[in-house]
Amino acid sequence: GVSKEDGSRFKFDVGTSGDAYGGKITYIQARMRINVLKSSGTKSIGKEMERWQKFVREINEKAPLEAGPAIAISESFARTELEEQILGSTITSWAISNGVTFVAVIIFTRNLVVTVSTMISIVLIVSTLLGFLFSVFQLPFGAIEAVGVTIFVGLSVDYCLHIAHGYHSSQGKS
């Protein structure tokens, strides 16, 4: 149980098996602040997260088994890990969508030169769009942008494929 004192700011920092801090201690929570803004980027928060994880590992190595393991929990750390996972999955989905696009274009045109030209166009379109979003408009990279990357490939394929198909099936010499 925890203390029943409603006015206590730290009433959930110590847990015991009995009421009003009676009985055996089941957990202790220590709150700490670091000198990093919550709005900092993934890199700076990621460095702090690594330092805290190393610190916790060192404490756990030296701590007696009866104490149980220490863990570091932070909303900022969770957000940083989520952003890293989103970025990784975005790169994977971008590569898969480009691979599927490559296969589709080569099936429709049966021409490697036209397919490679189409893929280069698609990569340049998506890169330009992402460059504007993140460099010029300074949008943060999040879940919506991650989904957008794959959608951008799909939107740019349509036009590029029509141009490639028209060029490939043209009867003209130039």
Buried (B, 14 or more C-beta within 10 A) or exposed (E): EBBEEEEEEEEEBBBBEEEEBEEEEEEEEEEEEEEEEEEBEBEEBBEBBEEBEEEBEEEEEEEEEEEEEBEBEBEBBEEBBEBEEBBEEBEEBBEEBBEEBBEBBBEBBEBEEBBEBBBEBBBEBBEEBBEEBEEEEEBEBEEEBBEBBBEBBEBBBEEBBEBBBEBBEEEEEE
